[in-house]
Amino acid sequence: MLRLSGFDYPLPKELVAQYPLENREEARLLVVNRQTCNISHGVFKDIGNFFKENDLLVLNDTKVLHCRLMGNKTTGGRVEILLTRRLNGATFSCLVQPSRTKIGEKVIFAGGNVVGVLSARGQISFKQPDADIIYSYGVVPLPPYIKRPSVDSDKVYYQTVYAKNEGALASPTAGLHFTEKLLEDICSKGIKLVYVTLHVGLGTFRPVRCENIAEHKMEPEYFLVPDETIAKLKQAKVDKRRIIAVGTTALRTLETYADGRKEGNTDLFIYPGYKFKLTDCLLTNFHLPMTTLFMLACAFGGEKLMKQAYQEAVEKKYRFYSYGDAMLII
């Protein structure tokens, strides 16, 4: 049995990045070689030096919705709404803070321009016929470990430069370090880019509560592997070229596709013992202790080697999680 406590490690809270770097590509890069067990350190802008000509770089092109709304009850009390999924028309499933709000209660947003009604537990309905306009009044839903309000710069820095398909509640953060110029430079070296979509949901922040981690259930998230990407993945396997997943979401999408599905919902939970079918290398950020993300990294890089790498990252004061530094596992 793999125990939850086995995936704990000491992480000083000051290492959890609260703000992005002004220059994305200046993040630090820790490189782990699984064959030699060598750990090296560099800067993200030099990541192309670790890629080979004709490598296939797989990017998740999901786009984060501005789905966090700040409003007031008719009595004046503050209410925060996180829209988690559109159910139909202008009705959404949601999380509400404070949770003691009542069904049927009105919430006023944007100085009265938008009115919502808590139509059922965990649901809100808006009077506006065009539900998409609701997001224009929202802000970026920063993760709970970023202990500050969202600011205007988050609209830019909490999106990848290749974000395209709206639907995520959180960013696929391994891709945040790329700039358009860096991607152009990488392509000029003969590396190929392909895209998948996985709309990151609340499950990425759900804590694992069972001591036997195999009992944990992931929340389903929508994914799509386009036909153009499928063709290039198949050719890469024929040519024995490396497939590099940018982020845990891209990796889970690839491995779901390897199981025979190209679109739908995936609840694939990857932890040590998993046999990878399609992914050769992984670019990822540093993840919090006892999370499914850290377990995935341990599955891919080897539990002992990953714990060693994380210990070294803590000792060298790398910046952790969404706005933090990066790790390349080759």
Secondary structure as GFF3:
##gff-version 3
##sequence-region A 1 330
A	DSSP	three_ten_helix	4	7	.	.	.	ID=ss1
A	DSSP	three_ten_helix	13	15	.	.	.	ID=ss2
A	DSSP	three_ten_helix	24	26	.	.	.	ID=ss3
A	DSSP	beta_strand	28	32	.	.	.	ID=ss4
A	DSSP	beta_strand	39	43	.	.	.	ID=ss5
A	DSSP	three_ten_helix	44	50	.	.	.	ID=ss6
A	DSSP	beta_strand	56	60	.	.	.	ID=ss7
A	DSSP	beta_strand	62	64	.	.	.	ID=ss8
A	DSSP	beta_strand	68	73	.	.	.	ID=ss9
A	DSSP	beta_strand	78	88	.	.	.	ID=ss10
A	DSSP	beta_strand	91	97	.	.	.	ID=ss11
A	DSSP	beta_strand	106	109	.	.	.	ID=ss12
A	DSSP	three_ten_helix	110	112	.	.	.	ID=ss13
A	DSSP	beta_strand	114	120	.	.	.	ID=ss14
A	DSSP	beta_strand	123	126	.	.	.	ID=ss15
A	DSSP	three_ten_helix	131	137	.	.	.	ID=ss16
A	DSSP	alpha_helix	154	157	.	.	.	ID=ss17
A	DSSP	beta_strand	165	168	.	.	.	ID=ss18
A	DSSP	three_ten_helix	173	177	.	.	.	ID=ss19
A	DSSP	alpha_helix	180	188	.	.	.	ID=ss20
A	DSSP	beta_strand	192	198	.	.	.	ID=ss21
A	DSSP	three_ten_helix	202	205	.	.	.	ID=ss22
A	DSSP	three_ten_helix	213	215	.	.	.	ID=ss23
A	DSSP	beta_strand	221	224	.	.	.	ID=ss24
A	DSSP	alpha_helix	227	238	.	.	.	ID=ss25
A	DSSP	beta_strand	243	246	.	.	.	ID=ss26
A	DSSP	alpha_helix	248	258	.	.	.	ID=ss27
A	DSSP	beta_strand	263	266	.	.	.	ID=ss28
A	DSSP	beta_strand	281	285	.	.	.	ID=ss29
A	DSSP	alpha_helix	292	301	.	.	.	ID=ss30
A	DSSP	alpha_helix	303	315	.	.	.	ID=ss31
A	DSSP	beta_strand	326	329	.	.	.	ID=ss32
###
